[in-house]
């Protein structure tokens, strides 16, 4: 899935990022087109990044989706994520 990045709290991300959800994840979440999410993601392994690179995707923009805490903006506000995260920074 390719996402437009509106803001980041940790690390460095481009304006577009590819989020990879592992196969067979027990807590997979279905994401809806045009919905805004707060996503907790981690750099993908080098092995997986090479596969994306071979497909023409910038490997520095490939991340593994941390599905447990991923939430819509409304859910994130309700759970109190934003005060804990602080202000977001712009992507590169």
C-alpha positions as CSV (number, residue, x, y, z in Angstrom):
1,X,0.0,0.0,0.0
2,X,1.3,3.4,-0.9
3,X,0.4,6.3,1.5
4,X,0.7,10.0,1.3
5,X,2.6,11.1,4.5
6,X,1.1,14.2,6.2
7,X,3.3,14.2,9.3
8,X,5.8,12.2,11.2
9,X,6.8,12.0,14.8
10,X,9.9,9.8,14.7
11,X,12.5,9.1,12.0
12,X,12.5,10.4,8.4
13,X,10.0,9.6,5.8
14,X,9.4,10.8,2.2
15,X,6.1,12.3,1.2
16,X,5.0,8.9,-0.1
17,X,5.7,5.7,1.7
18,X,5.0,2.0,1.0
19,X,3.6,0.2,4.0
20,X,3.9,-3.6,3.9
21,X,1.6,-5.7,6.2
22,X,3.1,-9.1,6.8
23,X,1.3,-12.2,5.6
24,X,-0.7,-14.0,8.2
25,X,-0.6,-11.2,10.8
26,X,-3.0,-12.0,13.5
27,X,-3.9,-8.4,14.1
28,X,-4.2,-7.2,10.5
29,X,-6.3,-4.2,9.9
30,X,-8.2,-3.4,6.8
31,X,-7.4,0.2,5.7
32,X,-9.9,2.3,3.7
33,X,-9.0,4.5,0.8
34,X,-9.1,8.2,1.5
35,X,-9.2,7.6,5.3
36,X,-6.5,9.4,7.4
37,X,-4.6,7.2,9.8
38,X,-2.0,7.4,12.5
39,X,0.3,4.6,11.6
40,X,3.1,3.0,13.7
41,X,5.5,1.5,11.2
42,X,9.0,0.1,11.3
43,X,11.8,-0.1,8.6
44,X,11.4,-3.3,6.6
45,X,14.1,-5.9,6.5
46,X,16.8,-5.5,3.8
47,X,15.6,-8.7,2.1
48,X,12.1,-7.3,1.6
49,X,13.5,-3.8,0.6
50,X,15.5,-5.5,-2.2
51,X,12.3,-7.1,-3.5
52,X,10.6,-3.7,-3.6
53,X,13.7,-2.1,-5.2
54,X,13.6,-4.7,-7.9
55,X,10.0,-3.7,-8.6
56,X,11.1,0.0,-9.0
57,X,10.1,1.2,-5.5
58,X,12.5,3.4,-3.5
59,X,13.7,1.0,-0.8
60,X,14.1,3.8,1.8
61,X,10.3,4.3,1.6
62,X,9.3,0.7,2.5
63,X,8.1,0.1,6.1
64,X,6.4,-2.7,7.9
65,X,2.9,-1.7,9.3
66,X,2.6,-2.1,13.0
67,X,-1.1,-3.0,13.0
68,X,-1.8,-3.1,16.7
69,X,-1.7,0.6,17.3
70,X,-2.7,1.8,13.8
71,X,-5.8,4.0,14.1
72,X,-7.9,6.5,12.2
73,X,-7.3,10.1,13.2
74,X,-10.6,10.0,15.1
75,X,-9.6,6.8,17.0
76,X,-6.2,8.2,17.7
77,X,-7.7,11.4,19.2
78,X,-10.1,9.3,21.3
79,X,-7.2,7.1,22.6
80,X,-5.1,10.2,23.5
81,X,-2.3,9.6,21.0
82,X,-1.8,13.2,19.9
83,X,-0.9,14.7,23.3
84,X,1.5,11.8,23.9
85,X,3.1,12.1,20.5
86,X,3.4,15.9,20.4
87,X,3.5,18.0,17.2
88,X,4.2,16.2,13.9
89,X,7.0,17.2,11.6
90,X,6.7,17.4,7.8
91,X,8.0,14.5,5.6
92,X,11.1,15.1,3.5
